[in-house]
Amino acid sequence: MRARAFGEASAEAKGVIVGLGNPIMSDDAVGIRVARLIHENAPDDLDLAFIEAAVGGFELVEMLAGYDRAIVVDAIQTEEGRVGDYYLLDLAESMGAGLPAMTHHVGLFEGLELARRLKMNVPQYLRVYAIEVADPYSFGAEMTGPVTAAAPYIASAILATEYGVDAPCAPAVVNSSGDAR
């Protein structure tokens, strides 16, 4: 089975790569960029759909419904994090937490728990790769240099870790001031 066009969901695909972010909000675009790099470098025989989205919570859970396996790539900004590092969260198991009293502020964790309780067909294998970023709030189509430089290495790591594929993704060119081109 051939990898599908980016953004093309398919009922036949068993797995999905979801790149989350906003492509005009600087580093917030890193999830989309990494997912595109995976798409460009994945072997044709991987049974994957590729989705780009700027949603969260239950909307994201609905996108994942029907797939056996899901990889979500998104930006994160923590106080102690080092820009360009990534964190791997395995969400296959129930988080065991209670549900929020209101559904207007449902995150991915709560949305998954709700979907499982409602017996929705959510992926049994679900991992989130959260990439530490410097600037997810500024308007602009360019990511910061360190995040741009890290994206291909993270895409390669995901291909190797999740699919056993050794596919070095082409690194971005970063000039002397740290800006990516």
N, C-alpha and C positions, 0 to 999 in steps of 0.2 A: 504494500500500500504506500502511496506517495504522500509526503508531507503536503498539506494544503496551503493555499495562498494565505498570506498573512491577513488576519481578520476574518477568515472564512471558518465559521463553525460548522461542524458536521455531526450528524447523529451517528454516523458510522465509526468515527474516530473513538478509540478507547481512551486516549489521553489528550490533555489540553495544556498548553502553556499560555498563561495570562500575564501580559505586561500591563501593570497598572501605572497610572500617572497622567500628568498633563503636559503635553509636548511644548507648551509655551510658558512653562513655569520653571525654567532653569533646571536644577537637579531633580526636580520632581519627575522629569521625563526618563530617569534612568531605568525604571521597570520596563517601559516600552522599548528603549534602546537595547537592553539586554535580550528581551524576547525576540526582537528583530534579528539580532546577531545569532541567536540560537536557530531561528528559522533559516537564515542564510547559510548556516554551516551544518545543519542537521542532515544526516543521510536521508535519501529519498524513501527508504523503507521503514522509517519510523512512522508509526500510526498516530500522528499528532494533528490536532487542530491548534491554531494560533489565534488568540484574541487580544485586542488592545482595548483597554477600558479606563474610564475615570470614575469608577464607582467603588462602593465598599459595602460592608454589611450584608444585608439580605439580598440586595441586588446582585452582588458578586456571587453569593451562594446559589442564586437561581441560574446564573451563567454556568456554574460548575455542575449543576444537576445533569445526570445522565452519563457523565464520564466516570470511568473506573479509577483514573489516575489524574491528578492535577498538580501543576507546579505554578505558583503565583510569585511574580517578581515585583517588588515595590521598593520605594524609598522609605528611609527611616532617619530620624534625627534624634540622637540621644545626647545627654550632657557629657558623658564620658567616652563616647565613641570616637573612633579614628576614621576620618573620611576615606571612603573606598573599601573599607572592610564590609563583610556581610555576615548576617546572622541567619542560621537555618532553624526554622520552626517546623516541627512535625505535628500536624493537626489531625492525624488520622484517628486518634483516640478522642473520646469525649473529654472536655476540660473539667467536667465534674462541678462546674459552678452553676449557681442558680441563674435563672433568666431575669433580665431587667423587667421592672414593673411597666415600662412604656416601650413601645417598639419604634419610637421616633429616633432613638439614638442607639440602634443596634449595630455593633461592630461585627467583624468576621467571626470572632470566637462565639459570640452570642447567636449570630445567625446560623452558624453550623450546628450549635447545640439545639436550637429551635428546629432546624431542618431534620435533625436526627430524631428528635422527639415526635415530629410529625410524619416520620417514616418516609421522608423524601429520599430519592435516589441520589445521594451525594457521594463524591469519590471516597473510596475506602483508603486510598493513598493520597494524602494532601500535604504538600510541603510549601512553606513560604520562605523565599529568599528575600530578606530585608537588607537593603544596601544603605550603609551610612552615607549621608550626604551633607554638603556644606550649606547649600542655599536652595531650599525648595520653594521659596516664596517670591522671588523676583521674577518679573515678566522677562522673557527672553527665550529664544529658541536654542541657545547654546548652554550646555551644561558647563560647570566649572571644570578646570583642567584635571584635577585629581579624580573626579568622578568619571569623566570621559575616558581617562587612561585606565581606570579600573574595570570599566564595562566589558571589554573583550575577555579579560581574564576571568571575570565572574561567569560570563556566558560559557567559556571553555570548561570551567569547573562544574557548572550545572550539567553540561553534556556528558562529562566524564563520570560524575557522581551518580546521576540519575539514569543514564542510558549506556554507560560503558563506552562512550564514543570519545576517541582522542582526536579532537578537531580544534586545533589552535585557531582562535578567531583573530582576525587582523587587528592589531592595536591601532588606536587613533593616534594621529600626529599631534603632539603637544609642543607649542613653541616655548621659547626661553622664559616668557612671562607666565607660563602655566596655563595659557589659554589653549583649548583644543581646537583643531581645525578639521 
